[in-house]
Each structure stands twice: as structure tokens, then as C-alpha cells.
């Protein structure tokens, strides 16, 4: 199985995410329990765009050296979408913890917030994880629907309205520069 760190390294060099994804019917389902926005995940975007070329490009990246890796390991409908989950999120202790609690959908709803599990996730060195604590704070103050809409707008190209993935250096459709409203990508 590929590690999350290997996932980031693979995605960082290639802009592969869904340039042609339209707004989600229920953007609230794209809010992961941990505070990530699944609508900017390259796995989610490539699955939802139904762009076989993009999925194949991701597969080529992540299957290298791993004979057990399958195309299905990339397909994702979002962490809380009740559908397929990419291999990186299937055994997520944070998602499982939230699901096991009756009144908790998000870490920010939990009486143990911010536990070491979410704090360690935020500080694991993966740049898209490094904003989950701030995201969860915004989620709590804005509410689920408003925050989901805010993130959807944040990860949409202001020029052509294409969706931008976490590690796209520029818009995959029109090549507009990455917005300053997004986290800064580390130089490779």
C-alpha cells in the first residue's frame, strides 16, 4: 500500500485533477471529518470527472513498484459521500472515530477536540493536512454549509471556474496561477 507521503510526492509534480468538475450537488458531503475539503482531492476530482486519462495518470504514479495497487484504489466519492473511498482514506482513524460517535460528524463537534490524533495529523508534514485545525475552527464558526461553499469557491479557478486540486501549481484547464488563498506549495 502507498503511504500518504508517497501520495503527496506523486501528486505534487503533476496537475491531474478534475478541470471539468461542476459544483457538487451536496458540497457538505465533501467536508471530511478531519477538516479536509475532499472537493480539492485529486482522487475525488479525477473520479468525478470520469476522465479515464486522469485516472490512468494517477494510477501510473501510484502503482509504480506496487503490484497490489489497483485502479479501484484511486476511485473516490468523498470521505462522507457513502460511496467509494480512495485507498489513502479507507482506514482513516479520524473518520472512523467520528463515525463511531453518535453526535459527531466532524472533529470540531467532538468533546475531545483537539485530540492528539487530529493534532498529529495537522502536523505530519503534509501541506494539505497543515490547515485542518484552522479549517475545523472556521467550520465551527461558519457552519457546515457555509464552510463547504467557502471551500468550493476557494478551490475553483476565478478565471475559468475549473476545479483545482491540492497540489495543482496552476489551473489545469486555463493555466491561471494558483490563488494566494490556497496554501503555498513547497518547492520540489
N, C-alpha and C positions, 0 to 999 in steps of 0.2 A: 504494500500500500504506500502511496506517496504521502509525504509529510506536508503540513501546511506551508512550511518554509520553502520546500521544493515547488509547491504550487505558486507561491508569490514570485519566486525567481523565474519560473517559466512564463508567467503572465506578464511580468514587467517588461520584457523585451518585445512583446508583440501586441498590437492593438487588435483584439479579436472579438470584441463584444458587440452586441446587437445594435447596430446603427439604425435599424428599421423597426425597433420595438415601439409599439404605440403604448399609450398610458394604460396601466393595469386597471382592470375592471374593479378590483378591490385592492388598492395600494396598501391598505392596512395589513394584508397578508404578507407583504414584503418587509415587514418590520420583524427582524429576528429577535428572539428573547434577549439576546446579549446586547442589543442596540445597534447591530449592523443593519444596513439597508440592503436587502437582497436584490433590489432593483438595479444595483450597480455591480452585481457579481457577474463575472464573465461566463460562469457556468449557466446561471439563470438566463442571462441575455442571449447566449447562443442557443439555448434550448428553446426559448420562447420565440425567437425569430425564425425557428425552423430552417435555419441556414446550415445545410449539411456541410458546406465548405468550412464554416467557422467551427463547427463541432469537430470535424476531421482535423483541423489545425490544432485545436486544443488536445485532441486525442494523441496526435503525433508528439506534442510537447510532453504530455504526462505519462504516456505509455512507454517511453524510451527506457529500456532497462528493466521494465516490469511486465513480464509475460502474463501476469494475472490481472492486469488492468484492462477493463472492458469499456466499450463505448458507453454503456449504460451508467458507468461510474461518473460520467460528466453531466448526465441529464438531471435537470433540477427545476422544480416548480416553486421554489422558495421554502425557507425553513418552516414556515407556519401555513403553507399552502395545502397541506394534506395530500400531497402528491409525491412525485419522485424527489429524492434528495441526492445531491452530489456526494460522492464518497467522502469528501472532506467534512461534511456536516452530519453524516448518518449517525455517528456515535458521539455526538456533542454532549458533554456532561452538563453544560449550561442549559441547553434546550431541554434535555431530559429532566433536569432539576425543576425547571419552570413547569413542565408538563405534569410532573408528579404532584404539584401543589394545586389545590382546588381554586384558589382566588388569585393565582399568579400566572399571567401570560408573559410578562416581561420582568427582567431583573429589577427594574425600578419599582415594581409592585411588591417585591419581596420584603418581608420583615428583616431579613438578613442582609439587605443591600447596604453597602457594597462588600460582599464577602470576598474571601481570598481567591475564589475561583474566577470571578469577573475581574478583579484587580489584576491577577496574574495574566489573564487573557489580554487585558488592556496594555500590559507592559511586557508582552512577549517578543517585542522587536519587529512585529509585522505591522507595517504602517497603516493598513486598513483597520487593524484592531486597536490602534492607539487612540482612536477617538470614541470608543464605546462608552466610557464613563461620562464624557461630555454629552454624547448622544442621549444616554439614559437620563441625564439631568434635564436636557431640552425636552425629551419625551414626557417627562413627569410634569414640566411646567406648561408645555404646549398642548398636551393630549395626543392620543394615538393618531387620530385622523389628520389633524393639522401638521403633526411632525412628518407623517408619511407623505403628505402633499409637499411639504417643505423639501424633503429629501428627493422626491421625484423631480421637482424643479431644479434642485441643486445639481443633479446628475443628468440633466438634459442640456444639450448644446443650445446656447442662446441664439445662435445663428440659424441652424437648420432643424432644430428640435429633435435630433437623433439622440439616442441614449448613449451615455458614456459610462464605461466600466472603471472600476477602482484603479487600474493600472494603465489606462489609456493615456498616453502622453499628449494626445490631441484627439479631436473628434474623429471617429472612424469613418464618418460619412463625408464631411466637408473639410477636414483637416484644420479646423479652427483651433487655436491654442487652448490648452486646458485652463479652466476657470481658476481664478485666485480663491474662489470659495471652496475649493477642494483641497484635501491635504496635499502637501508637497511630496512629489516623488523623489526618492533617493536616487542619486546618480549611480549607474551600474559600474 
